[in-house]
Amino acid sequence: MIKIILSDIDGTFLKDDKTATALHAAALKSVVAKGLKFVFVSARMPEAIYPITDALGMAHTPVISYGGGFVLTEDEEIIFDKKISAEDARNVLAEMNRWKDITINYYTGRRWFVEEIDKRVQFEMDITGATAEVKNFAALLSEKIFPNKILVMCEPPTCREMELELGKIFPALNVVRSAPYLLEIMDRSVSKATGIEILLKHYGFTVDEAIAFGDNYNDAEMLQLIPQSVVMANAPDDVKKLASAVTDSNQAGGIYTYLVKAGVIDKCAS
């Protein structure tokens, strides 16, 4: 019996304009109404996830943030919190001085720090509903406030170069582009799969009692962990090969389509 639904956010639960389809809103509400868990699994921080349920007039659901590095229950209890080490954080930030025209974001727990609110940061705040705080990164490190994730916003050529160079220099870190203009840096041990394993153990669920939805390469570990894994029609072909099923696109309410077909939720009255 299915007890928990795991879903990526961008490109999966949300449409390309960052809003949810009426079908996905109905799916989330139906899952929760049946007493099942609905969990967002994302590289986003919690404060960029909760606005989704808030917009639907719902209580907060469990969340797996920072690609698995920070896990909270529906009561916002922290059950996992993996930070980048002090040494790696200090050194990777220093190494970034080699590049110009980049915007560095420092995420720790439920807080987002930047050294300046520029156009890129403002755009991210507008999209996610989260609010950045201005503070010097060196001061954060001196106060022993270490990051779960460092996010770099930059032009695509710079992003590619930074991914290659920083990945070579820092083997203990996972340095990967999540978009052509976004570079995410976390501890190498962090993945969506590790975050899911921790949450499943907390609730006493098995992988066979879960369904996972994703759409992109950073969902690979999750899709491989959960036997009933589903990718959206908008996913790259290589990602589709990792899943047990393909559903409709994020634009067409693919999560709802699959859950109805699987008998997890009932079809909404038209």
DAKA-V39027 format. One record per residue. RES is the residue in one letter. SS is DSSP state (2 for helix, 1 for strand, 0 for the rest). BURIAL is I if it has 9 or more other C-alpha atoms within 8 Angstrom, else O. Layout:
RES SS BURIAL
RES SS BURIAL
This chain:
M 0 O
I 0 I
K 0 I
I 1 I
I 1 I
L 1 I
S 1 I
D 0 I
I 0 I
D 1 I
G 0 I
T 0 I
F 0 I
L 1 I
K 0 I
D 0 I
D 0 O
K 0 O
T 0 O
A 1 I
T 0 I
A 2 O
L 2 O
H 2 I
A 2 I
A 2 I
A 2 I
L 2 I
K 2 I
S 2 I
V 2 I
V 2 I
A 2 O
K 0 O
G 0 O
L 0 I
K 1 I
F 1 I
V 1 I
F 1 I
V 1 I
S 0 I
A 0 O
R 0 I
M 0 I
P 2 I
E 2 I
A 2 I
I 0 I
Y 2 I
P 2 I
I 2 O
T 2 I
D 2 I
A 2 O
L 0 O
G 0 O
M 0 O
A 0 O
H 0 I
T 0 I
P 0 I
V 1 I
I 1 I
S 1 I
Y 2 I
G 2 I
G 2 I
G 0 I
F 1 I
V 1 I
L 1 I
T 0 I
E 0 I
D 0 O
E 0 O
E 0 O
I 1 I
I 1 I
F 1 I
D 1 I
K 0 I
K 0 I
I 0 I
S 0 O
A 2 I
E 2 O
D 2 I
A 2 I
R 2 I
N 2 O
V 2 I
L 2 O
A 2 O
E 2 O
M 2 O
N 2 O
R 2 O
W 0 O
K 0 O
D 0 O
I 0 I
T 1 I
I 1 I
N 1 I
Y 1 I
Y 1 I
T 1 I
G 0 I
R 0 O
R 1 I
W 1 I
F 1 I
V 1 I
E 0 I
E 0 O
I 0 I
D 0 O
K 2 O
R 2 I
V 2 I
Q 2 I
F 2 O
E 2 I
M 2 I
D 2 O
I 2 O
T 2 I
G 0 I
A 0 I
T 0 O
A 0 I
E 1 O
V 1 I
K 0 I
N 0 O
F 2 I
A 2 O
A 2 O
L 2 I
L 2 I
S 2 O
E 0 O
K 0 O
I 0 O
F 0 I
P 0 I
N 0 I
K 1 I
I 1 I
L 1 I
V 1 I
M 1 I
C 0 I
E 0 I
P 2 I
P 2 O
T 2 I
C 2 I
R 2 I
E 2 O
M 2 I
E 2 I
L 2 O
E 2 O
L 2 I
G 2 I
K 2 O
I 2 O
F 0 I
P 0 O
A 0 O
L 1 I
N 1 I
V 1 I
V 1 O
R 1 I
S 1 I
A 1 O
P 0 I
Y 0 I
L 1 I
L 1 I
E 1 I
I 1 I
M 1 I
D 1 I
R 0 I
S 0 O
V 0 I
S 0 I
K 2 I
A 2 I
T 2 I
G 2 I
I 2 I
E 2 O
I 2 I
L 2 I
L 2 I
K 2 I
H 2 O
Y 2 O
G 0 O
F 0 I
T 0 O
V 2 I
D 2 I
E 2 I
A 1 I
I 1 I
A 1 I
F 1 I
G 1 I
D 0 I
N 0 I
Y 2 O
N 2 O
D 2 I
A 2 I
E 2 I
M 2 I
L 2 I
Q 2 I
L 2 O
I 0 I
P 0 I
Q 0 I
S 1 I
V 1 I
V 1 I
M 0 I
A 0 I
N 0 I
A 0 I
P 0 O
D 2 O
D 2 O
V 2 I
K 2 I
K 0 O
L 0 I
A 0 I
S 0 I
A 1 I
V 1 I
T 0 I
D 0 I
S 0 I
N 0 I
Q 0 I
A 0 O
G 0 I
G 2 I
I 2 I
Y 2 I
T 2 I
Y 2 I
L 2 I
V 2 I
K 2 O
A 0 O
G 0 O
V 0 I
I 0 I
D 0 O
K 0 O
C 0 O
A 0 O
S 0 O
